[in-house]
């Protein structure tokens, strides 16, 4: 069953910002965890500072991976925006069926 351009554009206009927001939420959560771990290490006098270093490095790698993922999702957003412009760029005089879909495609961008 073919999916309409309008339905696809509506789904993408909801899902793309949600993905971007979710990654930002994950970055915030990891940053809060990093703060908690470092604070706990500093406030626990019987544990040597070197003891938690491997954990902090792992968490920093996770943070970097989220930052990389955020950049890739932003690139996907840009790709979709360009694609919407290309699809919406048809000569409407030659393809009247596309005319009603233009506004929906712009909603993705």
C-alpha positions as CSV (number, residue, x, y, z in Angstrom):
1,X,0.0,0.0,0.0
2,X,1.6,3.3,-1.1
3,X,2.1,5.9,1.6
4,X,1.1,9.5,0.6
5,X,3.7,12.2,0.5
6,X,1.6,14.2,3.0
7,X,1.7,11.3,5.5
8,X,5.4,10.8,5.0
9,X,6.1,14.5,5.5
10,X,3.9,14.6,8.6
11,X,5.7,11.6,10.1
12,X,9.2,13.0,9.4
13,X,8.3,16.5,10.7
14,X,7.4,14.8,14.0
15,X,10.2,12.1,14.1
16,X,13.2,14.1,13.1
17,X,12.9,16.8,15.9
18,X,12.0,14.0,18.3
19,X,15.3,12.2,17.5
20,X,17.3,15.4,17.9
21,X,15.6,16.2,21.2
22,X,16.1,12.6,22.5
23,X,19.8,12.8,21.8
24,X,20.0,16.1,23.6
25,X,18.2,14.5,26.6
26,X,20.7,11.6,26.6
27,X,23.6,14.1,26.5
28,X,22.1,15.9,29.5
29,X,21.6,12.7,31.4
30,X,25.2,11.6,30.7
31,X,26.5,15.0,31.8
32,X,24.5,14.8,35.0
33,X,25.9,11.3,35.6
34,X,29.5,12.5,34.9
35,X,29.0,15.2,37.5
36,X,27.6,12.7,40.0
37,X,30.5,10.3,39.5
38,X,33.2,13.0,39.8
39,X,31.5,14.5,42.8
40,X,31.3,11.1,44.5
41,X,34.9,10.4,43.8
42,X,35.9,13.8,45.3
43,X,33.7,13.3,48.3
44,X,34.8,9.8,49.1
45,X,38.2,10.2,50.9
46,X,39.0,6.5,51.2
47,X,38.9,5.9,47.5
48,X,42.0,6.9,45.5
49,X,41.3,9.3,42.6
50,X,42.8,6.8,40.1
51,X,40.2,4.2,41.0
52,X,37.4,5.9,39.1
53,X,39.4,7.1,36.2
54,X,38.5,4.2,33.9
55,X,34.8,4.7,34.5
56,X,35.1,8.4,33.8
57,X,36.9,7.7,30.6
58,X,34.2,5.2,29.5
59,X,31.5,7.7,30.2
60,X,33.4,10.4,28.3
61,X,33.6,8.0,25.3
62,X,29.8,7.6,25.6
63,X,29.4,11.3,25.7
64,X,31.5,11.7,22.6
65,X,29.5,9.0,20.8
66,X,26.3,11.0,21.6
67,X,27.8,14.2,20.3
68,X,28.8,12.3,17.1
69,X,25.2,10.9,16.8
70,X,23.8,14.3,17.3
71,X,25.9,15.7,14.4
72,X,24.8,12.8,12.1
73,X,21.1,13.3,12.9
74,X,21.5,17.0,12.2
75,X,23.1,16.1,8.8
76,X,20.1,13.7,8.1
77,X,17.8,16.6,8.9
78,X,19.6,18.7,6.3
79,X,19.6,15.9,3.8
80,X,15.8,15.6,4.2
81,X,15.4,19.3,3.9
82,X,17.3,19.3,0.6
83,X,15.3,16.3,-0.6
84,X,12.1,18.1,0.2
85,X,13.3,21.1,-1.9
86,X,14.2,18.9,-4.8
87,X,10.9,17.0,-4.7
88,X,8.9,20.3,-4.3
89,X,10.9,21.9,-7.1
90,X,8.9,20.2,-9.9
91,X,7.3,22.4,-12.5
92,X,3.8,22.5,-11.2
93,X,2.4,23.2,-14.7
94,X,3.6,19.8,-15.9
95,X,2.8,17.8,-12.8
96,X,-0.5,19.0,-11.1
97,X,-0.7,16.1,-8.7
98,X,2.4,17.4,-6.9
99,X,0.9,20.8,-6.3
100,X,-1.1,19.7,-3.3
101,X,1.9,18.1,-1.7
102,X,4.3,21.0,-1.8
103,X,3.1,22.5,1.5
104,X,3.5,19.1,3.2
105,X,7.0,18.7,2.0
106,X,8.0,22.1,3.2
107,X,6.8,21.1,6.7
108,X,9.7,18.7,7.0
109,X,12.2,21.4,6.6
